[in-house]
C-alpha cells in the first residue's frame, strides 16, 4: 500500500538487523488519516470473504482493527487481552503467545461470548514476524469453532518466517508493506505485487 | 449521549456497589457503529477548543481516541504506554497512576516527541472513577508544556470523586454517560443535562 510504504521509508527507523520502529505514525503516535486509508485497503482485500467480526490483540492492534471494521461497514471488533498468568476461568478461551522480542510467553484470552461459534473472523495486527500472535488468535478461533477468513497485517518482516508459514498453510494473508531487510539503519521494502 | 445510555441500560452489568461492566460493547468487544457515534459526540463538544492532538492511555482508550480524532478531521492520536517499572529514559515523560481496581501503581509514559510543547490536547478515556488516569495524562501534558483543552469520557462513575474534582478545577469535561449508582445489579444513570 503506497501511503504506508512511503511513511515507512520516510519516517520508519531500522535498528540492527531486525527491529522496525514505526511508532511515530503507527503504534505510539497514530497518523489517523493513514490509519483509515489502511482500513480501506484491508476492506478492499477482504470484503469478498464476508467477515462478520474483526479480531486483534491489545494494545497497538486495536486502532487498526477499528479502522478495518469501520471500512467493512462497522463490523464488531474484539480484542484479545494479554496477561502473564494462566487462569482457569470457564468463560474464557486462552492461547499462549511467545514473544521473541521480550523473550517470554504470555497468554492471550477472550471471553467466549464475543467469539461465537461459526463466526467468520478477520484477524488484523500491526506486525507479523514469527507469526506467534496470529497463531495464538487462530488457536482462539479454532477453540471456539470460528473460521479465520483472512489475516490483515500492516508491516510484515519478510525475513522472518511468519508470513511464509501462513501462506503455505493456505491462509488469505494481506500485508500492506513487507520489509525485505534492514541495511545500515535503512528499511528496504519488498516490491509490491 | 442517548445511544450509549441505552447500550449501558440494556447490556451493561452492575456488580456490587461500584463495578460497571460494559465489555460487551465498549472495552473487550467493541460496537463499532456506537463507537463512531461517540466520536462524533465528543467532536461536537470539543471542536470549539481547537485540539490538535488526542491523547489516551492503552489499551481500551485507543478505540475511543481514534473515533474522536477521526470525527475531528483525523487529528493524530497518541497513546501513553503502561509499564510496571520506572525507567530513566531521557526521551520519555512519565507519570504514576494508581489503580484502585488492581491496588497497584503503574507508570504511564510517552515519547516526548509525540507530545510537543504548545500542543492543544484532548484527553479521551473509557472510564472516569477516581480520576487517576486522567490526572496522570494531565501530568504528562504539564511536563511537556502542552495544554489540556478538554477531557472526554465514555462512562463516568458519578459516585466516585474524579469527575467532581476535574469540574471544580475548571476542566472542560464531557462524560457521555454518568452512572449515579448500582442497585441490585442494575445500573442507574444520571439524567442528562
Interface residues (C-beta under 8 A of the other chain):
Chain A: X23 X24 X28 X29 X30 X31 X32 X33 X35 X36 X58 X59 X60 X62 X63 X66 X67 X69 X70 X74 X75 X76 X77 X78 X79 X81 X110 X111 X113 X114
Chain B: X23 X24 X28 X29 X30 X31 X32 X33 X35 X36 X58 X59 X60 X62 X63 X66 X67 X69 X70 X74 X75 X76 X77 X78 X79 X81 X110 X111 X113 X114
